[in-house]
Amino acid sequence: MNEVTEALLARVHAARAGLAAAVAADDAYAVAVAQDELDDAVRLARRHGLDVEATEADEG
């Protein structure tokens, strides 16, 4: 796995964690911001050919 791939996967993972924390905190604004970050991270990962759904299932 190269550095770009690792960085993209780390960003997706962090974005998912951020979204979960925002949902747990019941903070609507933080949820919206975290969702935007997750959407952007997933879009970039897919653009680089990464299957982030499979990665998510492997992490869970």
C-alpha positions in Angstrom: 0.0 0.0 0.0 1.5 3.4 -1.0 1.4 6.6 1.1 -1.4 8.2 -0.9 -3.6 5.1 -0.4 -2.8 5.0 3.3 -3.6 8.7 3.7 -6.9 8.5 1.9 -8.0 5.5 3.9 -6.9 7.2 7.1 -9.0 10.3 6.1 -12.1 8.2 5.4 -11.6 6.4 8.7 -11.2 9.7 10.6 -14.2 11.2 8.9 -16.3 8.2 9.9 -15.2 8.6 13.5 -15.9 12.3 13.4 -19.4 11.7 12.1 -20.1 9.1 14.7 -18.9 11.5 17.4 -21.1 14.3 16.1 -24.1 12.0 16.0 -23.4 10.8 19.5 -23.1 14.5 20.7 -26.5 15.2 19.0 -24.9 18.3 17.4 -26.7 19.0 14.1 -24.1 21.5 12.8 -21.2 19.1 13.6 -23.1 16.3 11.9 -23.5 18.4 8.7 -19.8 19.4 8.7 -18.7 15.8 9.5 -20.9 14.4 6.7 -19.4 16.8 4.2 -15.9 15.8 5.2 -16.9 12.1 4.9 -18.5 12.7 1.5 -15.4 14.5 0.3 -13.0 11.8 1.6 -15.0 9.0 0.1 -15.2 10.8 -3.3 -11.4 11.3 -3.3 -10.8 7.7 -2.3 -13.1 6.4 -5.1 -11.4 8.7 -7.6 -8.1 6.9 -6.7 -9.8 3.5 -7.2 -10.2 2.5 -3.5 -13.2 0.5 -2.4 -14.0 2.3 0.8 -17.1 0.2 1.5 -15.1 -3.0 1.6 -12.6 -1.2 3.8 -15.4 -0.2 6.2 -16.7 -3.7 6.4 -13.1 -5.0 7.1 -12.7 -2.4 10.0 -16.1 -3.2 11.6 
